């Protein structure tokens, strides 16, 4: 380790989710338009894995973020802000020789041609993460380890680290992996984006968008994505406004000899999938090693109607909502609905992070019948109103 630990001391050893990856300081525009025309920017934070950690902590879970930042003011800001959400940052390391990454973006939605992002992350402290300088005892401390494909694209050392963390080993926690294909990163990366398929196949729970699967791998459709990812116990295919489809096998992930709780999380996805016409079995033959893996239960859950402010951070929020419900051992349909609600909270604010909905209220929304769920429409401020109403009910 090249620097002292940053952040607060660990209060206990009962971490539920550990998230590892790069977080950056993000500069948000004061007005719409080209970056060249924006007069000034507001400061925020961004980073797929730290976003998930913050959302989980805000939702009442014990989450930790493991990363690497520069010994600079931006690094201070990241550690303090992420810690302010209740995330354990004690395993974050400071690099005295490399800076904290930053980026600027326009106010325009990513789906529009005018959207611009200017990254200043090459040679960042996070890009120096490697198997030699990451505290493995901290990384494997939780019931779940959450990673993303962004980390693998940062450098050859980072790719080696992700390969190490996704390798089968006794006592490995459940490994959650968000593919998060970012083409601009892979253009200068040490390997082709197809390496993401290799990494995803080594994990227990995988989040992948239909669009990114087609872009990165040339694979079209949810069924084809599952066929290309036979090993994970749970594959969540995000389909944008069409919702999400979950493939959950009856196979328990292995090895988990010293962490049965992690095994139960993935194995429970099928047994608690819930009833309804949306759940249908789909046969599967073997996993990548040739072992019989059992039939899938396939669950499709429609997306919510949302008045979008900015389409940033929604994928991370969805993963956090799904993981939160997974930790609570809820049925698969409810896991996806919690993911949709968390994503709606992120979509209705300008930055990456926001307050999640109050759990009791979210549970009530998740329990709606299909017709009522389909009528829901959420807009800016819905979680604030939700929290105010909850305070009135529980003074």
Order of alpha helices (4+ residues) and beta strands (2+ residues): beta-beta-beta-beta-alpha-beta-beta-alpha-beta-beta-beta-alpha-beta-alpha-alpha-beta-alpha-alpha-beta-alpha-alpha-beta-beta-alpha-beta-beta-beta-alpha-alpha-alpha-alpha-beta-alpha
